[in-house]
């Protein structure tokens, strides 16, 4: 098989680093470039270990990266950076590559219609890397009536409501199932991340939010399920290992990655719980803003600001949901293009910072 060229946007993060491991194990891929934001030493180490040909710093913007994509037209681009910054990169990757592997759900949360319109202009494939959405993709068929996305419930799932405002960053960063970056781990505890995933699923599979159910599943074995119109339910089970959906995205529709360490089903209890609104108020907000890209952009921006403030010890854990809801309520508008979304993103961040200052 001929080598396929790859660019990894966000190489030093958890997803980017695991992608390099998968690529090295499978072979037949050539990593043209990887980006980093501030972790230069880690980027150098990874480049040396995995043969990455060029390092690109994105701390001052994505212009160099976008120019590199235009010049080199890679076969595959992995977009693994968090936040609003993933949107313009995703749009450029769709125009300059054959396949985009998307681990940055915020691109679809904030600008889903722009991503869909850009994809329709090209022959580029868009494949999700979230374990849940990868699972739905593998199960999906035209007779799907609704889907189920599972959630771990995050590090504070067993905490009493009255104790949540006492949670410290070190408490919240102890994810019970996955090993991930700081923001996504905190977003798992508030379940904002799962709110993002509901909106992402709507964009990827052309569903309404009411067709996307979320249940807490502690074992982490079931990643998703689809409900078919004849009463059949198909579930996707597997170990919580992001290397598996990464490998599937790289080689789709083939399966070349070898894991061969299947979960034992003997004595397995597959239990599911409702997501309690009182415990996860920010999650339910996603359903209320399903059709409003301005508020969806504010949802992401305010959360991003709040997570950083919580990590600094500036606000309480429970303040995250309160501030996010306030900002979403205040943002109005009908964005028409990327520039409008950038303005909404900036306004939402500024408002969130102002509200935090008054707490």
Number of C-alpha atoms within 10 A of each C-alpha: 6 7 11 15 18 24 29 26 28 26 30 27 21 15 27 23 19 19 23 24 16 19 20 16 12 14 11 12 18 20 23 19 23 26 27 23 18 12 13 15 11 15 24 15 13 19 20 11 12 15 15 22 13 14 19 19 20 17 10 8 11 17 12 13 22 16 12 18 21 15 10 13 18 23 19 25 29 29 28 26 28 19 19 23 16 23 27 17 20 27 21 17 31 25 19 23 23 17 22 29 24 23 24 26 27 27 29 28 30 32 24 20 16 19 20 16 11 18 19 12 10 13 13 19 14 20 22 26 28 21 24 23 24 21 23 25 17 14 18 17 12 7 11 20 15 18 27 23 24 23 25 22 25 23 20 22 21 9 11 9 13 8 10 16 12 11 15 14 17 9 13 23 23 18 20 17 18 15 16 17 13 17 18 20 21 28 23 27 24 27 25 26 23 25 25 24 23 29 26 25 26 19 19 17 14 10 18 16 22 12 17 19 17 21 18 19 19 20 17 20 20 24 24 26 22 25 20 17 12 9 9 10 15 17 18 17 15 16 16 18 15 19 21 21 23 29 23 19 23 27 12 12 9 10 12 12 18 11 10 6 8 9 12 8 9 6 6 10 10 12 12 16 13 10 19 14 11 9 21 20 19 26 24 17 19 23 17 12 18 18 13 16 23 24 28 26 30 31 33 26 27 27 28 21 20 27 23 15 18 19 19 10 12 15 19 19 24 20 18 25 21 13 24 25 19 16 22 22 13 11 18 13 12 12 17 13 11 15 10 14 22 18 14 25 23 16 16 27 22 16 20 23 15 11 14 17 10 6 10
